């Protein structure tokens, strides 16, 4: 029973952190309450437009974030091989 609850807790944390990361991405450079509210609305709009549950949305977001990380790592590796700094970081 405890293992099952721990697994659920990890799954929920993973979902929450993925959506939170997406909100931060949409928020942009500003950290005002207005910017955060706009980002929250944008996430809500994304979910509504795709007609998905929070669980499915978080899966899509996690996949998107992993792809972005992988692409950034590949760019950094290519830049290192060419002996130049990473652009934009």
Secondary structure, 3 states (H helix, E strand, C coil): CHHHHHHHHHHHHHHHHHHHHHHHHHHCCCCCHHHHHHHHHHHHHHHHHHCCCHHHHHHHHHHHHHHHHHHHHHHHHHHHHHCCCCCCC
